Amino acid sequence: MSLFIKVDIAFERCAGVSGCGRCLRVCPVNIFTKDGSTGSAKADLPLLVDEAFDECTLCDLCVQSCRPDAIRIHKLYEGVGSPPAKAAAE
């Protein structure tokens, strides 16, 4: 699990790897993979590769290429180490 980002895949909005698979093809650092386990309900859905998670460049290609709201990237570090808004304005 990454300390810097969180990637959410809305499986109910995902067309699956065989029906779409764009997230796997466009990701320059390969943070997505196919489950591959036969007989599993999620066998055709993309999964995140934990070892590659911190390599995400926040390029947003996966979000742009997939169905609306199928993938969301949350930046966990925004605001960390920044001065409070009031102090920054002074």
Secondary structure as the mmCIF struct_conf table of DSSP 4:
data_model
#
loop_
_struct_conf.conf_type_id
_struct_conf.id
_struct_conf.beg_label_comp_id
_struct_conf.beg_label_asym_id
_struct_conf.beg_label_seq_id
_struct_conf.end_label_comp_id
_struct_conf.end_label_asym_id
_struct_conf.end_label_seq_id
BEND BEND1 LEU A 3 PHE A 4
STRN STRN1 ILE A 5 ILE A 9
TURN_TY1_P TURN_TY1_P1 PHE A 11 ARG A 13
TURN_TY1_P TURN_TY1_P2 VAL A 17 CYS A 20
HELX_RH_AL_P HELX_RH_AL_P1 ARG A 22 VAL A 26
TURN_TY1_P TURN_TY1_P3 PRO A 28 VAL A 29
STRN STRN2 PHE A 32 LYS A 34
TURN_TY1_P TURN_TY1_P4 THR A 38 GLY A 39
TURN_TY1_P TURN_TY1_P5 ALA A 41 ASP A 44
BEND BEND2 LEU A 45 LEU A 45
STRN STRN3 PRO A 46 LEU A 48
HELX_RH_3T_P HELX_RH_3T_P1 ASP A 50 GLU A 55
HELX_RH_AL_P HELX_RH_AL_P2 LEU A 61 SER A 65
BEND BEND3 CYS A 66 ARG A 67
TURN_TY1_P TURN_TY1_P6 PRO A 68 ASP A 69
BEND BEND4 ALA A 70 ALA A 70
STRN STRN4 ILE A 71 LYS A 75
TURN_TY1_P TURN_TY1_P7 LEU A 76 GLY A 81
HELX_LH_PP_P HELX_LH_PP_P1 SER A 82 PRO A 84
HELX_RH_AL_P HELX_RH_AL_P3 ALA A 85 ALA A 89
#
